[in-house]
């Protein structure tokens, strides 16, 4: 599954709540009141199975699942931390946690980190002097020391280092939860593997029998996310350029029992270019789209998938308003195909016209707010005039 920045932001949104719960436990009513359980500190659990025995709340289970995925993505093991609370910690064995340990919490030993002095595990005499522990606590000290050693065997007796996630929340400059999601998001984004955007370029070049240099491809990627104003259009174009959609051909690679044939024509292999452009049952649809758009622009447009699928309009001898309309028209055409992705019937001209007309009002509102209604008229008036000449009867 392709990971986009949106997915990383979702990781930040969900896991920041768990970070707040784990480290700033005294304030967890304020941070994540909605996902509190009575007998567990969620981030300290080592598995989802352990959590499922304590709660069936889908919000808690989903959020914890994101927490596990985040650790996997960052290659971090959920292990004992210096910031791990001592009270109500389900990871601490009951024989150790029972009884006298609560007295230690009241005396100030609230987290594992309180057992370290100068980043080294303290002796019993040091703890007794600092926290006023009685001599009969010595056996409990040995139990706790043995358990912590078993959990941090690679670094013991030194204190475990803070993870990037903990450092994010424990930043002394942070006084509120404002900006916490962005902090986690940045950690995930910086730690994620670099995305090779040029691997998709070579596949499109092979499909379309063309060549793009790196600068031209970067321009195409950037323009797909800047020229179009609708986030839906940008997302569709992003998914197409990065070949995210699951085609019959791609599904067949995942499961051989699924046919790789196009469900519309049932003859050709349903790869991405075929599903969007080459299918014989789409030819009438695309011819109508191109014919109407050519009439609006006053120029005979070529049936070139680089224009209509990739959105490469830079070579067209049109002004910026008409190039923008070509992008709108192609976006509407592709959206109609995607809405009928699994349908045996292709979309028709009426579907495309209705989809394109649905963009008219939001565009007018946007240009009105920007004070550019003149530009709106230059984009849409030719299309609305052409619309009156079309026969849209079924």
Buried (B, 14 or more C-beta within 10 A) or exposed (E): EEBBEEBBBBBBBBBBBBBBBBBBBEEBEEBBEEBBEEEBBBBBBEEEEBBEEBBEBEEBBEBBEBBBBBBEBBEBEBBBBBBBBBBBBBBBEEEBBEEBBEEBBEBEBBBBBBBBEEEEBBEBEBBBEBBEBEEEBBEBBEBBBEBBEEBBEEEBBEBBEBBBBBEBBEEEEBEEBEBBBBBBBBBBBEBBEEEEEEEBBEEBEEBBEEEBEEEEBBBBBEBBBEBBBBEEBBBBBBBBBBBBBEBBBBBBEEEEEEBBBBBBBEEBBBBBBBBBBBBEBBEEBBEBBBBBBBBBBEBEBEEBBBBBBBBBBEEBEBEEBBBBBBBBBBBBBBBBBBEBEEEEEBBBBBBBBEBBBEBBEEBBEEBEEEEEEEBBBBBBEBBEEBBEEBEEEE
